[in-house]
Amino acid sequence: KYNNFMLLVSEDHMEAYVLLSKEDRRISKDQIYAALAEQGIVYGIDHDVIEALAQGTIDQEMVVVAKGSEPSNGIDGHYEYFFETDLKKTPKLLENGNVDYKNIKWFEIARKDQTIAYYHGAKRGCEGKRINGEVIPAIKGNELPPLKGQGFLVRDDGKTYVATKDGKIELTQDGIEITELLVLDSLTAATGNVEFNGSVYIRGSVSNGVVVKAEGDILIDGFIESAFLEAGGDIVLRQGNNAGGKGYIRAGKNVAGSFFENANITAGTVYL
């Protein structure tokens, strides 16, 4: 019908092309718009290109005169945490060759009713459109499953996670765990032994013969003598241990400390 050009439409109706004749490279705008209308092309029309075709300033044999828009990807859902989720438990190497266990943050404490996490739901992207006006639905981001674990609840909004007790909080592969944490000062024969179903944090020292058993971790800021320490998780001694060959340290996971002298240690890994 049109002697000096052909209008081609892609199979997915995302682009339309004008194929120019080699003889006459000037096309009237009316003819181009008429051809677009006949093909039902109503969106993404490039009026500047059509003007250039009318002026005969297009060098290519084939040029895009209409282009659809692709839908954009949405944003995936994600959790915002209100506690440190990646504690770096690697001690700092000092200039004298020793390592500093005193200033490491080994765990974080959550307080009852504290907001510990918030879920930001997935968002939908922008819709696309074909050159025939057909709308292409937007792509929505992926949602994440609810957090699992213990020691917290989810508010009615289904997004806000709140601690139900005081305790040691950590992000695990399965979710959030808030476990019982017993905080004590120095332990001596007078204060007695300790057995606890969570983690134990001792801010002072532990004297000879004292027994400390914890299902979780044991963290001791002070000096350790010939005590008996057992933990299902880690045992960390910031000041080290001089046991004199008595007592023992047994950990289900790892033992770490600034030094150990004449200590009986059983653990997955010992860090000095």
Backbone as JSON, one array per atom type, in Angstrom:
{
  "sequence": "KYNNFMLLVSEDHMEAYVLLSKEDRRISKDQIYAALAEQGIVYGIDHDVIEALAQGTIDQEMVVVAKGSEPSNGIDGHYEYFFETDLKKTPKLLENGNVDYKNIKWFEIARKDQTIAYYHGAKRGCEGKRINGEVIPAIKGNELPPLKGQGFLVRDDGKTYVATKDGKIELTQDGIEITELLVLDSLTAATGNVEFNGSVYIRGSVSNGVVVKAEGDILIDGFIESAFLEAGGDIVLRQGNNAGGKGYIRAGKNVAGSFFENANITAGTVYL",
  "N": [[0.83, -1.2, 0.0], [1.98, 1.18, 0.74], [4.38, 2.71, -1.06], [7.07, 3.49, -0.63], [7.95, 2.54, 1.84], [7.89, 0.01, 4.45], [5.94, -1.18, 7.18], [6.83, -2.86, 9.99], [6.02, -5.13, 12.56], [6.96, -6.38, 15.68], [6.72, -9.75, 16.9], [5.97, -9.96, 19.56], [4.71, -7.6, 19.96], [6.15, -5.43, 20.96], [7.78, -3.71, 19.62], [7.86, -1.55, 16.74], [8.82, -1.16, 13.36], [10.07, 0.84, 10.74], [10.74, 0.06, 7.48], [12.77, 1.28, 5.11], [12.51, 2.36, 1.7], [14.98, 2.04, -0.86], [15.1, 3.87, -2.89], [13.42, 6.2, -2.42], [13.71, 8.06, 0.38], [12.26, 9.7, 1.93], [9.38, 10.08, 3.84], [5.99, 10.77, 4.22], [4.56, 12.2, 7.13], [1.87, 11.73, 7.61], [1.34, 9.36, 6.26], [2.87, 7.54, 7.76], [1.7, 7.7, 10.31], [-0.82, 6.84, 9.65], [-0.31, 4.21, 8.89], [0.57, 3.19, 11.34], [-1.8, 3.44, 12.82], [-3.45, 1.65, 11.43], [-2.3, -0.75, 12.18], [-2.94, -0.8, 14.79], [-1.3, 0.48, 16.61], [-0.61, 2.33, 19.35], [0.89, 3.2, 21.45], [4.02, 4.3, 22.81], [5.08, 5.63, 20.61], [7.52, 7.13, 18.62], [7.82, 10.27, 18.05], [9.77, 12.05, 17.26], [11.49, 10.53, 15.66], [9.75, 9.96, 13.57], [9.38, 12.53, 12.54], [11.97, 12.96, 11.61], [12.05, 11.02, 9.62], [10.24, 12.11, 7.87], [11.66, 14.31, 7.09], [13.69, 13.17, 5.74], [16.16, 12.5, 6.87], [17.13, 10.2, 7.95], [19.5, 7.67, 8.02], [19.63, 4.91, 8.25], [18.4, 1.77, 6.99], [16.39, 0.51, 8.32], [14.34, 1.51, 10.98], [13.36, 2.1, 14.35], [10.11, 2.97, 15.21], [8.24, 2.85, 17.15], [8.06, 1.81, 20.5], [7.57, -0.46, 23.09], [7.19, -0.67, 26.7], [8.99, -2.41, 29.16], [7.9, -4.36, 32.0], [8.89, -3.53, 35.33], [11.01, -5.07, 37.78], [9.87, -5.93, 41.03], [10.49, -5.09, 44.52], [12.09, -7.22, 46.74], [10.88, -8.62, 49.81], [12.17, -7.8, 53.09], [13.95, -8.12, 56.2], [14.36, -5.88, 58.88], [16.64, -5.48, 61.39], [16.94, -4.82, 64.85], [19.13, -5.16, 66.44], [22.54, -6.16, 66.81], [23.53, -8.26, 64.3], [25.66, -9.63, 63.33], [28.06, -10.35, 64.98], [31.45, -9.74, 65.4], [33.61, -11.95, 66.39], [36.33, -12.05, 66.52], [39.46, -11.72, 67.95], [41.49, -8.8, 68.55], [44.72, -8.34, 67.25], [47.51, -7.57, 69.1], [50.34, -5.27, 69.33], [52.45, -6.49, 70.63], [52.21, -9.1, 69.97], [50.35, -10.55, 71.38], [46.83, -11.3, 71.86], [43.77, -9.45, 72.03], [41.24, -10.03, 74.1], [39.6, -8.63, 75.67], [38.05, -6.54, 74.72], [36.16, -7.47, 72.99], [32.92, -7.89, 71.64], [30.88, -10.3, 72.59], [28.28, -11.17, 72.77], [24.83, -10.06, 72.49], [22.35, -8.36, 74.35], [18.88, -8.66, 74.74], [15.98, -6.88, 75.75], [12.94, -7.36, 77.55], [9.92, -6.71, 75.81], [11.19, -5.18, 73.93], [11.49, -4.01, 70.61], [12.66, -6.08, 68.19], [12.88, -6.77, 65.54], [11.68, -5.91, 62.24], [9.46, -6.48, 59.59], [9.69, -5.64, 56.26], [7.51, -5.62, 53.74], [7.29, -7.19, 50.46], [7.43, -5.3, 47.42], [5.55, -4.2, 44.59], [6.63, -3.85, 41.22], [6.78, -1.48, 38.45], [4.19, -1.44, 36.0], [4.29, -2.68, 32.61], [3.92, -1.91, 29.06], [2.61, -2.83, 25.91], [3.05, -1.93, 22.42], [0.58, -1.9, 21.26], [-1.04, -1.02, 23.22], [-1.67, -2.85, 25.16], [-1.57, -3.78, 28.53], [1.15, -4.85, 30.51], [1.39, -6.81, 33.27], [2.8, -5.7, 36.38], [5.79, -6.88, 38.02], [5.97, -8.52, 41.04], [7.96, -8.37, 44.01], [9.64, -10.98, 45.87], [8.27, -12.53, 48.74], [9.37, -13.05, 52.13], [9.52, -15.83, 54.39], [7.89, -15.99, 57.65], [9.79, -15.2, 60.61], [11.39, -17.7, 62.5], [11.96, -19.25, 65.73], [12.66, -18.49, 69.18], [11.53, -16.85, 72.19], [10.27, -14.5, 71.51], [7.52, -12.55, 70.15], [5.04, -11.93, 67.57], [3.56, -8.98, 66.6], [0.13, -7.82, 66.02], [0.17, -6.69, 63.51], [1.65, -8.38, 62.0], [4.24, -7.92, 61.3], [5.96, -6.75, 63.12], [8.35, -7.68, 65.44], [8.77, -8.66, 68.74], [10.57, -8.86, 71.77], [9.94, -11.25, 74.3], [11.08, -11.6, 76.7], [13.9, -10.91, 78.85], [17.2, -11.56, 77.71], [19.89, -13.35, 76.03], [20.41, -12.49, 72.71], [20.41, -13.61, 69.36], [20.97, -13.95, 65.85], [20.21, -16.71, 63.99], [20.62, -19.44, 61.64], [18.08, -20.41, 61.4], [16.39, -18.46, 62.41], [15.49, -16.14, 64.94], [16.91, -16.29, 68.12], [16.25, -15.98, 71.46], [17.64, -16.47, 74.39], [17.83, -17.59, 77.79], [19.68, -15.6, 80.07], [22.01, -15.46, 82.56], [23.33, -13.2, 84.73], [26.12, -12.56, 86.66], [28.17, -11.56, 89.48], [31.48, -11.86, 90.83], [32.43, -15.27, 91.53], [32.76, -17.36, 94.28], [33.81, -19.83, 96.73], [32.08, -19.26, 98.76], [29.84, -18.1, 97.53], [28.94, -20.22, 96.06], [28.09, -22.9, 93.71], [27.07, -22.82, 90.22], [24.41, -23.65, 88.12], [22.81, -23.54, 85.11], [20.09, -23.13, 82.76], [20.52, -21.68, 80.5], [22.58, -19.16, 79.14], [25.57, -18.0, 80.81], [26.87, -15.14, 82.24], [29.62, -13.85, 83.74], [30.76, -11.23, 85.52], [32.94, -10.81, 87.09], [35.6, -12.59, 88.73], [36.35, -16.16, 88.95], [36.69, -18.42, 91.49], [38.9, -20.98, 92.97], [37.78, -24.34, 92.63], [35.08, -23.79, 92.18], [32.04, -24.59, 90.51], [30.66, -24.16, 87.36], [28.0, -24.53, 85.3], [26.42, -24.49, 82.17], [23.8, -24.54, 79.8], [23.93, -23.04, 77.55], [26.19, -20.56, 76.58], [29.27, -19.6, 78.26], [30.59, -16.73, 79.58], [33.26, -15.01, 80.88], [34.51, -12.28, 82.52], [36.55, -11.82, 84.37], [39.44, -13.2, 86.14], [40.33, -16.68, 86.0], [40.63, -19.39, 88.13], [41.41, -22.64, 89.32], [38.81, -23.74, 88.38], [35.66, -25.4, 87.57], [34.32, -25.64, 84.55], [31.57, -25.94, 82.42], [29.94, -25.96, 79.33], [27.29, -25.92, 76.95], [27.58, -24.51, 74.66], [29.79, -22.0, 73.71], [32.81, -21.17, 75.55], [34.23, -18.39, 76.95], [37.01, -16.7, 78.07], [37.99, -13.79, 79.17], [40.2, -12.88, 80.65], [41.81, -15.06, 80.77], [43.25, -18.22, 82.01], [44.66, -19.82, 84.79], [45.16, -22.77, 85.84], [46.64, -24.56, 87.31], [46.77, -27.25, 86.82], [44.49, -28.34, 87.83], [40.88, -28.74, 88.03], [38.67, -28.1, 85.18], [37.86, -27.27, 81.74], [35.17, -27.45, 79.69], [33.63, -27.44, 76.65], [30.87, -27.46, 74.42], [31.13, -26.31, 71.95], [33.27, -23.96, 71.22], [36.34, -22.83, 72.8], [37.78, -19.92, 74.09], [40.34, -17.59, 74.93], [42.61, -15.29, 76.58], [44.92, -16.46, 77.63], [46.06, -19.75, 78.61], [47.1, -21.73, 81.21], [48.4, -24.71, 82.31], [45.9, -25.97, 82.02], [42.99, -28.01, 81.76], [41.41, -28.81, 78.95], [38.54, -29.35, 76.99], [37.13, -29.21, 73.89], [35.49, -28.1, 70.82], [37.05, -26.32, 69.29], [39.97, -24.51, 70.22], [40.79, -21.24, 70.96], [43.45, -19.01, 71.13]],
  "CA": [[0.0, 0.0, 0.0], [2.89, 2.32, 0.79], [5.42, 2.34, -2.01], [8.44, 3.79, -0.23], [8.33, 1.96, 3.14], [7.07, -1.07, 5.04], [5.83, -1.13, 8.64], [6.98, -4.2, 10.56], [5.7, -5.18, 13.99], [7.52, -7.58, 16.31], [5.72, -10.75, 17.27], [5.49, -9.71, 20.93], [4.1, -6.27, 19.96], [6.94, -4.51, 21.78], [8.46, -2.75, 18.75], [7.44, -1.39, 15.35], [9.94, -0.66, 12.57], [9.85, 1.28, 9.36], [11.76, -0.39, 6.53], [12.78, 2.32, 4.07], [12.86, 2.07, 0.32], [16.29, 2.57, -1.22], [14.94, 4.97, -3.84], [12.86, 7.41, -1.81], [13.88, 7.89, 1.81], [11.38, 10.64, 2.63], [8.04, 9.54, 4.02], [5.12, 11.77, 4.85], [4.12, 11.82, 8.49], [0.49, 11.23, 7.55], [1.39, 7.96, 5.87], [3.4, 6.75, 8.88], [0.68, 7.63, 11.36], [-1.92, 6.01, 9.14], [0.14, 2.82, 8.98], [0.54, 2.82, 12.76], [-3.2, 3.29, 13.23], [-3.97, 0.42, 10.84], [-1.77, -1.87, 12.95], [-3.39, -0.68, 16.18], [-0.18, 0.93, 17.45], [-1.06, 3.55, 20.04], [1.76, 3.5, 22.6], [5.47, 4.28, 22.61], [5.41, 6.16, 19.29], [8.63, 8.06, 18.65], [7.45, 11.34, 17.13], [11.0, 12.66, 16.73], [11.94, 9.69, 14.55], [8.8, 10.16, 12.47], [9.72, 13.83, 11.95], [13.21, 12.77, 10.85], [11.7, 10.27, 8.41], [9.59, 13.04, 6.96], [12.7, 15.22, 6.58], [14.64, 12.4, 4.94], [17.49, 12.55, 7.49], [17.45, 8.89, 8.52], [20.44, 6.95, 7.17], [19.43, 3.47, 8.32], [17.33, 1.2, 6.18], [15.29, 0.14, 9.22], [14.38, 2.35, 12.16], [12.26, 1.86, 15.29], [9.2, 4.12, 15.31], [7.42, 2.68, 18.36], [8.7, 0.83, 21.39], [6.84, -0.67, 24.34], [7.97, -0.59, 27.95], [8.99, -3.66, 29.93], [7.58, -4.18, 33.42], [10.08, -3.54, 36.19], [10.98, -5.99, 38.91], [9.55, -5.37, 42.33], [11.5, -5.19, 45.57], [11.86, -8.35, 47.64], [10.71, -8.33, 51.22], [13.4, -7.96, 53.88], [13.84, -7.86, 57.64], [15.22, -4.89, 59.51], [16.92, -5.97, 62.74], [17.3, -3.77, 65.79], [20.24, -5.63, 67.26], [23.68, -6.51, 65.96], [23.3, -9.63, 63.84], [26.92, -10.25, 62.87], [29.12, -9.99, 65.92], [32.78, -10.18, 65.0], [34.23, -12.51, 67.59], [37.75, -12.24, 66.26], [40.21, -10.81, 68.81], [42.44, -7.89, 67.91], [46.11, -8.69, 67.47], [48.24, -6.45, 69.67], [51.7, -5.08, 68.8], [53.39, -7.42, 71.27], [51.94, -10.45, 69.53], [49.21, -11.1, 72.09], [45.52, -10.95, 71.32], [42.94, -8.72, 72.98], [39.9, -10.6, 74.28], [38.87, -7.8, 76.62], [37.16, -5.57, 74.09], [35.29, -8.12, 72.0], [31.51, -8.03, 72.0], [30.6, -11.7, 72.32], [26.84, -11.39, 72.62], [24.01, -8.88, 72.7], [21.24, -8.64, 75.26], [17.57, -8.09, 74.42], [15.13, -6.61, 76.91], [11.52, -7.67, 77.36], [9.11, -5.71, 75.09], [12.01, -4.49, 72.93], [11.29, -4.36, 69.21], [13.92, -6.67, 67.75], [12.91, -6.88, 64.08], [10.49, -5.45, 61.53], [9.45, -7.01, 58.22], [9.26, -4.77, 55.19], [6.94, -6.5, 52.73], [7.69, -7.04, 49.06], [6.72, -4.27, 46.67], [5.35, -4.47, 43.17], [7.29, -2.93, 40.32], [5.91, -0.71, 37.55], [3.67, -2.24, 34.9], [4.77, -2.35, 31.28], [2.86, -1.76, 28.07], [2.96, -3.12, 24.52], [2.74, -0.79, 21.53], [-0.85, -1.91, 20.96], [-1.75, -0.55, 24.4], [-1.9, -3.91, 26.14], [-0.8, -3.6, 29.76], [1.89, -6.01, 31.01], [1.36, -6.66, 34.73], [4.07, -5.49, 37.09], [6.35, -8.03, 38.71], [6.1, -8.26, 42.47], [9.1, -9.0, 44.66], [9.38, -12.2, 46.64], [8.08, -12.39, 50.18], [10.14, -13.95, 52.98], [8.69, -16.49, 55.4], [8.01, -15.42, 59.0], [10.94, -15.64, 61.38], [11.18, -18.74, 63.51], [12.84, -19.11, 66.88], [12.05, -18.48, 70.5], [11.77, -15.69, 73.02], [9.67, -13.29, 70.94], [6.19, -12.68, 69.56], [4.78, -11.06, 66.44], [2.38, -8.16, 66.86], [-1.01, -8.06, 65.14], [0.45, -6.26, 62.13], [2.36, -9.45, 61.32], [5.54, -7.43, 60.84], [6.79, -6.28, 64.23], [8.78, -8.76, 66.32], [9.05, -8.08, 70.05], [11.09, -9.81, 72.75], [9.02, -11.55, 75.41], [11.85, -11.76, 77.93], [15.3, -10.52, 78.8], [18.07, -12.7, 77.4], [20.89, -13.22, 74.97], [19.74, -12.55, 71.41], [21.29, -13.84, 68.21], [20.35, -14.37, 64.59], [20.72, -18.01, 63.56], [20.17, -19.84, 60.3], [16.65, -20.7, 61.46], [15.61, -17.31, 62.84], [16.0, -15.39, 66.09], [16.89, -17.02, 69.39], [16.48, -15.24, 72.7], [17.8, -17.49, 75.43], [18.02, -17.07, 79.15], [21.03, -15.14, 80.38], [22.22, -15.22, 83.98], [24.45, -12.27, 84.92], [26.6, -12.68, 88.03], [29.45, -10.96, 89.82], [32.49, -12.89, 91.1], [31.99, -16.5, 92.18], [33.72, -17.95, 95.22], [33.25, -20.96, 97.47], [30.98, -18.75, 99.58], [28.65, -17.88, 96.7], [28.46, -21.52, 95.62], [28.17, -23.29, 92.31], [26.0, -22.33, 89.35], [23.95, -24.5, 87.03], [21.77, -22.71, 84.49], [19.62, -23.7, 81.5], [20.79, -20.75, 79.41], [23.98, -18.71, 79.12], [26.02, -17.38, 82.05], [27.84, -14.06, 82.09], [30.21, -13.52, 85.05], [31.49, -9.97, 85.33], [34.16, -10.84, 87.9], [36.46, -13.77, 88.64], [35.83, -17.43, 89.45], [37.72, -18.94, 92.38], [39.19, -22.42, 92.95], [36.78, -25.31, 93.03], [33.7, -23.41, 91.84], [31.49, -25.28, 89.35], [29.72, -23.38, 86.55], [27.47, -25.33, 84.19], [25.43, -23.74, 81.4], [23.4, -25.19, 78.56], [24.37, -22.16, 76.47], [27.59, -20.11, 76.62], [29.81, -19.02, 79.5], [31.51, -15.63, 79.33], [33.8, -14.56, 82.17], [35.38, -11.12, 82.35], [37.66, -11.83, 85.31], [40.45, -14.25, 86.12], [39.82, -18.01, 86.35], [41.6, -20.3, 88.76], [41.12, -24.06, 89.03], [37.36, -23.93, 88.45], [35.1, -26.44, 86.7], [33.41, -24.94, 83.64], [30.95, -26.78, 81.4], [28.96, -25.22, 78.54], [26.85, -26.56, 75.72], [28.04, -23.67, 73.55], [31.15, -21.5, 73.81], [33.34, -20.64, 76.81], [35.15, -17.3, 76.64], [37.66, -16.16, 79.26], [38.68, -12.57, 78.74], [41.46, -12.72, 81.36], [42.6, -16.29, 80.71], [43.07, -19.25, 83.03], [45.82, -20.49, 85.36], [44.44, -23.79, 86.59], [47.52, -25.37, 88.13], [46.53, -28.67, 86.55], [43.25, -28.78, 88.48], [39.68, -28.26, 87.37], [38.61, -28.36, 83.74], [37.03, -26.42, 80.88], [34.56, -28.31, 78.69], [32.67, -26.69, 75.84], [30.32, -28.18, 73.27], [31.61, -25.66, 70.73], [34.63, -23.43, 71.22], [36.91, -22.19, 73.99], [38.67, -18.82, 73.71], [40.85, -16.85, 76.07], [43.89, -14.62, 76.33], [45.97, -17.45, 77.87], [45.7, -20.93, 79.39], [48.27, -22.36, 81.81], [48.11, -25.95, 83.05], [44.45, -26.1, 81.99], [42.44, -29.21, 81.13], [40.39, -28.24, 78.06], [37.88, -30.21, 76.01], [36.29, -28.32, 73.08], [35.58, -28.26, 69.38], [38.21, -25.53, 68.88], [40.5, -23.64, 71.26], [41.39, -20.04, 70.42], [44.36, -18.34, 72.06]],
  "C": [[0.86, 1.25, 0.0], [4.12, 1.95, -0.02], [6.84, 2.5, -1.48], [8.81, 3.31, 1.16], [7.42, 0.79, 3.49], [7.06, -0.88, 6.55], [5.85, -2.56, 9.17], [6.73, -4.14, 12.06], [6.25, -6.48, 14.57], [6.4, -8.49, 16.8], [5.15, -10.49, 18.67], [4.86, -8.32, 21.09], [4.82, -5.31, 20.93], [7.67, -3.47, 20.93], [7.81, -2.73, 17.36], [8.58, -0.71, 14.6], [9.42, -0.13, 11.23], [11.04, 0.82, 8.52], [11.7, 0.54, 5.32], [13.1, 1.75, 2.7], [14.22, 2.68, 0.01], [16.18, 3.79, -2.14], [14.51, 6.25, -3.15], [12.88, 7.26, -0.3], [13.08, 8.91, 2.62], [9.97, 10.1, 2.65], [7.18, 10.6, 4.69], [4.68, 11.27, 6.22], [2.72, 11.23, 8.46], [0.47, 9.75, 7.19], [1.87, 7.08, 7.03], [2.35, 6.6, 9.97], [-0.51, 6.78, 10.92], [-1.56, 4.53, 9.23], [0.13, 2.34, 10.43], [-0.88, 2.57, 13.24], [-3.78, 1.99, 12.68], [-3.52, -0.81, 11.62], [-2.17, -1.81, 14.43], [-2.29, -0.24, 17.14], [-0.52, 2.3, 18.04], [-0.11, 4.0, 21.14], [3.22, 3.46, 22.17], [5.91, 4.82, 21.27], [6.49, 7.24, 19.43], [8.39, 9.16, 17.61], [8.68, 12.02, 16.54], [11.53, 11.86, 15.54], [11.04, 9.87, 13.34], [9.08, 11.5, 11.77], [10.98, 13.72, 11.11], [12.96, 12.01, 9.57], [11.06, 11.2, 7.38], [10.6, 14.0, 6.33], [13.73, 14.49, 5.73], [16.04, 12.37, 5.52], [17.88, 11.25, 8.17], [18.35, 8.13, 7.55], [20.18, 5.45, 7.15], [18.29, 3.02, 7.4], [16.13, 0.83, 7.05], [15.43, 0.94, 10.51], [13.15, 2.05, 13.02], [11.42, 3.11, 15.4], [8.26, 4.01, 16.52], [8.05, 1.58, 19.21], [7.9, 0.75, 22.69], [7.77, -0.57, 25.54], [7.84, -1.91, 28.71], [8.56, -3.39, 31.38], [8.86, -4.25, 34.25], [9.89, -4.53, 37.33], [10.61, -5.26, 40.19], [10.7, -5.53, 43.3], [11.14, -6.34, 46.49], [11.65, -7.86, 49.07], [12.01, -8.53, 51.98], [13.11, -7.6, 55.33], [14.83, -6.78, 58.04], [15.39, -5.31, 60.97], [17.4, -4.81, 63.61], [18.28, -4.28, 66.86], [21.35, -6.05, 66.29], [23.6, -7.98, 65.59], [24.58, -10.36, 63.45], [28.06, -9.82, 63.77], [30.45, -10.58, 65.45], [33.54, -10.64, 66.24], [35.72, -12.81, 67.38], [38.55, -11.25, 67.1], [41.2, -9.96, 68.02], [43.87, -8.29, 68.26], [46.86, -7.44, 67.95], [49.67, -6.39, 69.13], [52.7, -6.06, 69.4], [53.14, -8.88, 70.9], [50.8, -11.12, 70.25], [47.9, -10.68, 71.42], [44.66, -10.35, 72.42], [41.54, -9.32, 73.01], [39.03, -9.69, 75.15], [37.79, -6.95, 75.95], [36.28, -6.17, 72.99], [33.86, -8.17, 72.53], [31.08, -9.44, 71.59], [29.11, -11.98, 72.17], [26.11, -10.08, 72.85], [22.79, -9.27, 73.53], [19.98, -7.94, 74.76], [16.79, -7.9, 75.72], [13.67, -6.92, 76.57], [10.79, -6.46, 76.78], [9.92, -4.88, 74.11], [11.64, -4.95, 71.53], [12.63, -4.84, 68.65], [14.02, -6.79, 66.22], [11.6, -6.34, 63.5], [10.59, -5.95, 60.1], [8.89, -5.98, 57.26], [8.8, -5.65, 54.02], [7.43, -6.2, 51.32], [6.83, -5.97, 48.38], [6.65, -4.64, 45.2], [6.07, -3.41, 42.34], [6.29, -2.16, 39.47], [5.46, -1.61, 36.39], [4.29, -1.79, 33.58], [3.61, -2.2, 30.32], [3.41, -2.07, 26.68], [2.51, -1.95, 23.64], [1.29, -0.78, 21.09], [-1.7, -1.48, 22.16], [-2.02, -1.6, 25.45], [-0.98, -3.74, 27.34], [-0.12, -4.92, 30.14], [1.97, -5.87, 32.53], [2.75, -6.49, 35.33], [4.5, -6.76, 37.79], [6.53, -7.68, 40.17], [7.32, -8.99, 43.03], [8.68, -10.21, 45.48], [9.22, -11.87, 48.12], [8.98, -13.4, 50.92], [9.2, -14.62, 53.99], [8.85, -15.82, 56.76], [9.23, -15.99, 59.71], [10.53, -16.71, 62.38], [12.12, -18.47, 64.69], [12.09, -19.12, 68.18], [12.38, -17.18, 71.22], [11.17, -14.41, 72.48], [8.25, -13.6, 70.45], [6.08, -11.72, 68.4], [3.5, -10.28, 66.73], [1.31, -8.4, 65.8], [-0.77, -7.62, 63.71], [1.19, -7.32, 61.33], [3.76, -9.09, 60.87], [6.5, -7.1, 61.97], [7.07, -7.42, 65.19], [9.28, -8.15, 67.63], [9.53, -9.17, 71.0], [10.07, -10.02, 73.88], [9.75, -11.74, 76.73], [13.23, -11.13, 77.74], [16.13, -11.75, 78.44], [19.08, -12.37, 76.33], [20.2, -13.42, 73.63], [20.76, -12.77, 70.31], [20.45, -14.27, 67.02], [21.01, -15.66, 64.14], [20.24, -18.3, 62.15], [18.66, -20.05, 60.27], [15.81, -19.5, 61.85], [16.29, -16.57, 63.97], [15.85, -16.25, 67.34], [17.18, -16.06, 70.53], [16.49, -16.26, 73.82], [18.09, -16.84, 76.77], [19.49, -16.69, 79.37], [21.1, -14.81, 81.86], [23.47, -14.36, 84.13], [24.84, -12.28, 86.39], [27.87, -11.85, 88.22], [30.44, -12.09, 90.09], [31.88, -14.08, 91.83], [33.12, -17.04, 93.05], [33.07, -19.16, 95.87], [32.05, -20.51, 98.31], [29.71, -18.55, 98.77], [28.1, -19.19, 96.15], [28.58, -21.74, 94.13], [26.96, -22.76, 91.54], [25.69, -23.37, 88.29], [22.73, -23.82, 86.41], [21.41, -23.27, 83.11], [19.76, -22.74, 80.32], [22.26, -20.44, 79.35], [24.3, -17.98, 80.42], [27.08, -16.34, 81.73], [28.32, -13.65, 83.48], [31.11, -12.32, 84.86], [32.81, -9.91, 86.12], [34.95, -12.1, 87.66], [35.75, -15.0, 89.19], [36.96, -18.11, 90.23], [37.89, -20.45, 92.24], [37.98, -23.23, 93.38], [35.35, -24.98, 92.68], [33.28, -24.1, 90.54], [30.47, -24.36, 88.66], [29.3, -24.23, 85.36], [26.37, -24.53, 83.5], [25.08, -24.52, 80.13], [23.82, -24.35, 77.34], [25.84, -21.85, 76.57], [27.97, -19.67, 78.03], [30.81, -17.95, 79.09], [31.95, -15.07, 80.67], [34.78, -13.43, 81.91], [36.65, -11.21, 83.19], [38.6, -13.01, 85.13], [39.84, -15.58, 86.59], [40.95, -18.82, 86.98], [41.2, -21.73, 88.43], [39.63, -24.34, 89.24], [36.95, -25.04, 87.49], [34.02, -25.77, 85.84], [32.89, -25.9, 82.58], [29.89, -25.96, 80.68], [28.57, -26.02, 77.31], [27.31, -25.8, 74.49], [29.5, -23.3, 73.7], [31.51, -21.13, 75.25], [34.41, -19.61, 76.45], [35.68, -16.72, 77.95], [38.48, -14.94, 78.84], [40.07, -12.43, 79.38], [42.32, -13.98, 81.34], [42.42, -17.17, 81.94], [44.43, -19.81, 83.46], [45.29, -21.52, 86.34], [45.33, -24.61, 87.52], [47.28, -26.86, 87.98], [45.26, -29.21, 87.2], [42.05, -28.17, 87.74], [39.67, -28.63, 85.9], [37.72, -27.33, 83.06], [36.5, -27.31, 79.77], [33.47, -27.53, 77.95], [32.18, -27.55, 74.68], [30.79, -27.6, 71.95], [33.06, -25.23, 70.9], [35.03, -22.85, 72.57], [37.88, -21.11, 73.5], [39.12, -18.09, 74.96], [42.2, -16.25, 75.76], [45.08, -15.54, 76.64], [45.4, -18.59, 78.7], [46.99, -21.55, 79.9], [47.83, -23.55, 82.65], [46.6, -26.19, 83.15], [44.07, -27.39, 81.27], [41.24, -28.78, 80.28], [39.86, -29.31, 77.12], [36.91, -29.32, 75.23], [36.42, -28.68, 71.62], [36.83, -27.57, 68.86], [38.65, -24.67, 70.05], [41.2, -22.48, 70.6], [42.22, -19.35, 71.48], [44.69, -16.94, 71.54]]
}
